[in-house]
């Protein structure tokens, strides 16, 4: 597993440096639309034994989906790093295994707080984020799958239960769109416990009625951050992250209070094992700054810890999701 993640990380670096071109979005044959009535098009469902049921070694935590009183809808990040198409095929077994790795290292955070639902979708290729002409079309196609999966979930499985929305990277991009279309100022907003769209910059005013988190117990809000090495250049910050919200995962506040590593309950390494106090954290402008983690296994690309946005704060996020579920039910009996 550690080797697989390392290979993916290296592939990502190579791809960013040399993305080879291919035909325009309109000129390629797109993969078939997934049918979400078929369970094979879901990476994780709460009544199936799947990778989202896993818990890391080195701790005594347990998954609790059978007794959970909330639902979690998780959207995985980009694992389709290169190819001849703008969107990945949900029948591609090799790609599916990569996507399942992200579920192991991210979606498992929430398997005590709620029932975990994870759709496969025709994810946009990594190049889509760097191609202004074709990229948005590929991302829109991917979102249509996410939307379709969410609508199927609402109609068939939700049964009025409160919801946590989670996404990382491309998954966070789709999560924000999902929040805008289904929750923001809509009736369903009453069922939103919290949203965690992590690892993607988006403007604070994109969500008109859903506030950024101000404390660890707040419900009906969102939590987001983008992790960078301490003292990351402010020029980059001004260029790409202007007006982007940021919450400190160790305090769940958006102020610039420093949080020592002692507050970090534990991250998970590539071996899916918990290690205590991997790093500190502080919001600086629109970035989350951290010092170099005490343990190995948290990959950095340039000054960005994007690949480890969630891994670095795994246990804090797990605890926080449980806390917000409890608070939601206190206020909605």
C-alpha positions in Angstrom: 0.0 0.0 0.0 2.8 2.4 0.9 4.5 1.7 -2.4 1.2 2.3 -4.3 0.7 5.7 -2.7 4.3 6.6 -3.4 4.0 5.7 -7.1 0.8 7.8 -7.3 2.7 10.7 -5.7 5.5 10.4 -8.2 3.1 10.1 -11.1 1.4 13.3 -9.9 4.7 15.3 -9.9 5.6 14.0 -13.4 2.2 14.7 -14.8 2.2 18.3 -13.5 5.6 18.9 -15.2 4.7 17.3 -18.5 1.0 16.8 -19.3 0.8 15.4 -22.8 -2.1 16.9 -24.9 -5.0 15.0 -26.4 -8.1 15.7 -28.3 -10.7 18.3 -27.3 -13.6 17.3 -25.0 -16.1 17.2 -27.8 -14.0 14.9 -29.9 -13.5 12.0 -27.5 -15.9 9.2 -26.7 -16.9 9.6 -23.1 -17.3 6.6 -20.8 -20.8 5.3 -20.2 -23.0 7.0 -17.6 -23.0 4.9 -14.4 -26.3 3.6 -13.1 -26.4 4.3 -9.3 -29.2 1.7 -8.8 -26.3 -0.8 -9.3 -24.3 -1.3 -6.2 -21.1 -1.9 -8.3 -21.1 1.8 -9.0 -20.6 2.6 -5.3 -17.2 2.2 -3.7 -18.8 2.1 -0.3 -22.3 1.5 1.0 -23.0 1.1 4.8 -24.6 -2.4 4.4 -21.7 -3.8 2.4 -18.3 -5.0 3.7 -16.0 -2.5 1.9 -12.9 -0.4 2.4 -14.7 2.4 4.1 -15.3 0.0 7.1 -11.5 0.0 7.8 -9.9 1.5 10.9 -6.2 2.4 11.2 -3.8 0.3 13.3 -2.2 1.8 16.4 -5.5 2.9 18.1 -8.6 1.4 19.6 -11.2 3.2 17.5 -14.1 1.3 15.9 -16.4 1.9 13.0 -20.0 2.3 14.0 -22.1 2.5 10.8 -24.8 0.2 11.9 -25.7 2.4 14.9 -24.9 5.7 13.4 -27.6 8.4 13.4 -26.2 10.4 10.5 -25.1 9.9 6.9 -21.8 10.8 5.2 -21.6 11.5 1.5 -18.0 11.4 0.5 -16.6 12.4 -2.9 -13.1 11.2 -3.6 -10.2 13.3 -5.1 -8.6 13.0 -8.5 -7.0 9.6 -9.0 -7.2 9.7 -12.9 -3.8 11.2 -13.5 -3.3 10.6 -17.2 -5.0 9.0 -20.1 -6.5 9.5 -23.6 -9.8 10.8 -22.3 -11.0 13.7 -20.2 -12.9 11.6 -17.8 -12.2 8.2 -16.1 -14.3 5.1 -16.7 -16.0 3.6 -13.6 -15.4 0.1 -15.1 -11.6 0.7 -15.1 -10.4 -1.7 -12.4 -6.9 -0.2 -12.1 -8.4 3.3 -11.7 -11.0 2.0 -9.2 -8.3 0.5 -7.0 -6.5 3.9 -6.9 -9.8 5.6 -6.0 -10.4 3.1 -3.2 -7.0 4.0 -1.7 -8.4 7.6 -1.1 -11.4 6.1 0.6 -9.1 4.2 2.9 -7.1 7.2 3.9 -10.0 9.8 4.0 -13.5 8.4 4.1 -12.7 6.1 6.9 -12.4 9.2 9.1 -16.2 9.3 9.2 -17.2 5.7 9.7 -18.1 6.3 13.4 -20.0 9.5 12.8 -22.3 8.2 10.1 -23.2 5.7 7.4 -20.7 6.2 4.6 -21.8 6.5 1.0 -19.1 6.8 -1.7 -20.0 6.8 -5.4 -17.8 5.9 -8.3 -17.9 8.7 -10.9 -16.4 9.7 -14.2 -13.8 11.8 -12.5 -12.0 14.5 -14.6 -8.4 13.8 -15.5 -5.8 15.8 -13.6 -5.1 17.9 -16.7 -8.6 19.3 -16.5 -7.5 21.7 -13.8 -4.9 23.2 -16.1 -6.8 23.4 -19.4 -9.2 26.4 -19.5 -11.0 25.2 -22.7 -11.7 21.6 -22.0 -11.2 21.3 -18.3 -14.4 22.9 -17.1 -16.4 20.6 -19.4 -14.7 17.5 -18.0 -15.4 18.7 -14.5 -19.0 19.4 -15.3 -19.4 15.9 -16.6 -17.9 14.5 -13.5 -20.2 16.6 -11.3 -23.3 15.3 -13.2 -22.4 11.9 -12.0 -21.9 13.1 -8.4 -25.2 14.9 -8.6 -27.0 11.8 -10.0 -25.5 9.6 -7.2 -26.6 12.1 -4.6 -30.1 12.3 -6.0 -30.3 8.5 -6.0 -29.1 8.4 -2.4 -31.6 11.1 -1.3 -34.5 9.3 -3.0 -33.8 5.8 -1.9 -31.6 5.7 1.2 -31.6 8.9 3.2 -35.0 8.6 4.8 -34.7 12.1 6.3 -31.4 11.5 8.1 -29.0 14.5 8.7 -26.0 14.6 6.4 -22.3 15.3 6.4 -20.9 16.3 3.0 -17.1 15.5 2.5 -14.8 15.9 -0.5 -11.1 16.4 -1.1 -9.4 18.1 -4.1 -11.6 17.4 -7.1 -14.1 15.9 -4.7 -14.2 19.2 -2.8 -14.9 21.0 -6.0 -17.9 18.8 -6.6 -18.9 19.1 -2.9 -19.1 22.9 -3.1 -21.3 22.6 -6.2 -23.5 20.1 -4.4 -23.8 22.4 -1.4 -24.9 25.3 -3.7 -27.4 23.3 -5.6 -29.0 21.2 -2.9 -28.4 22.9 0.5 -27.6 26.6 0.3 -30.8 28.4 1.1 -32.8 25.3 0.4 -35.0 23.1 2.6 -32.3 20.4 2.8 -30.0 22.9 4.6 -31.8 22.0 7.8 -30.4 18.5 7.5 -26.8 19.7 7.0 -24.7 18.8 10.0 -21.4 20.1 8.5 -19.6 20.1 5.2 -15.8 19.4 4.8 -14.8 20.5 1.3 -11.0 20.3 1.8 -8.0 20.9 -0.5 -9.5 23.1 -3.1 -9.6 27.0 -3.1 -13.0 28.5 -3.5 -14.4 31.9 -2.7 -16.0 32.5 0.7 -19.1 34.1 -0.9 -19.8 31.1 -3.1 -21.9 29.7 -0.2 -24.4 32.5 0.6 -26.2 30.9 3.6 -23.7 28.3 4.9 -21.2 30.0 7.2 -17.6 29.0 7.7 -16.9 27.1 11.0 -16.3 29.3 14.0 -16.1 26.6 16.7 -15.8 22.8 17.0 -19.5 22.3 17.8 -21.1 24.5 15.2 -23.5 22.8 12.8 -24.9 23.8 9.5 -21.5 25.2 8.5 -18.5 24.2 6.4 -14.8 23.5 7.2 -12.1 23.9 4.6 -8.3 24.3 4.4 -5.3 24.0 2.1 -2.1 22.8 3.8 1.2 24.4 3.0 4.7 24.5 4.4 5.3 27.2 7.1 6.2 30.6 5.6 4.8 29.8 2.2 5.2 32.8 -0.2 2.5 35.4 0.1 2.7 36.2 -3.6 1.2 32.7 -4.4 -1.3 33.4 -1.7 -2.5 36.6 -3.2 -2.6 35.2 -6.7 -4.5 32.0 -6.2 -6.1 32.2 -2.7 -7.6 35.6 -2.4 -10.8 35.6 -0.4 -10.5 31.8 0.1 -11.7 30.6 3.5 -9.5 28.6 5.8 -10.2 26.8 9.1 -7.6 25.4 11.4 -8.5 21.7 11.9 -6.9 21.7 15.3 -9.2 24.4 16.7 -12.0 24.4 14.1 -11.7 28.2 14.0 -10.8 30.5 11.1 -8.8 33.0 13.2 -5.0 33.0 13.1 -4.5 31.5 16.6 -1.5 29.1 16.6 -2.2 25.5 17.5 0.6 23.5 18.9 1.3 19.9 17.7 0.1 18.7 21.2 -3.4 19.5 20.0 -3.1 17.1 17.1 -4.7 13.9 18.2 -3.1 11.9 15.4 -2.4 11.6 11.7 -2.3 8.5 9.6 0.7 7.4 7.6 0.8 5.6 4.3 0.7 2.3 6.2 -2.7 3.4 7.6 -1.4 3.6 11.1 -2.0 6.4 13.6 0.9 8.4 14.9 0.4 11.1 17.5 1.0 14.8 17.2 2.4 14.9 13.6 2.3 18.6 13.2 1.1 22.0 14.5 -1.2 24.3 12.4 -2.0 28.0 12.0 -4.2 29.8 9.6 -2.2 32.5 7.8 -4.3 34.6 5.5 -5.9 32.0 3.3 -3.4 29.2 3.9 -3.0 26.6 6.6 0.6 26.7 7.6 2.3 23.7 9.2 5.9 22.9 10.2 7.5 19.8 8.8 5.7 16.7 10.3 7.6 14.9 13.0 7.1 11.5 11.2 7.8 10.4 7.7 5.0 9.5 5.3 3.3 12.8 4.6 4.3 13.8 1.0 4.9 17.4 0.0 4.9 18.7 -3.6 6.8 21.9 -3.6 5.4 23.8 -0.6 2.1 22.1 -0.7 0.9 19.2 1.6 -2.1 18.8 -0.6 -1.8 15.0 -0.7 -1.9 14.9 3.1 -4.6 17.6 3.8 -6.7 15.0 5.7 -4.1 12.4 6.7 -2.3 15.0 8.9 -5.4 15.7 11.0 -7.2 12.3 10.7 -8.0 11.9 14.4 -9.1 15.5 15.0 -11.4 15.3 12.0 -12.8 12.0 13.2 -13.5 13.4 16.7 -14.9 16.6 15.3 -17.4 14.8 13.0 -18.7 12.9 16.0 -19.0 16.0 18.1 -21.0 17.9 15.5 -23.4 14.9 15.0 -24.0 14.9 18.8 -24.5 18.7 18.8 -26.9 18.5 15.9 -29.2 16.0 17.7 -29.1 18.1 20.9 -30.6 20.9 18.9 -32.9 18.9 16.7 -34.7 16.4 19.0 
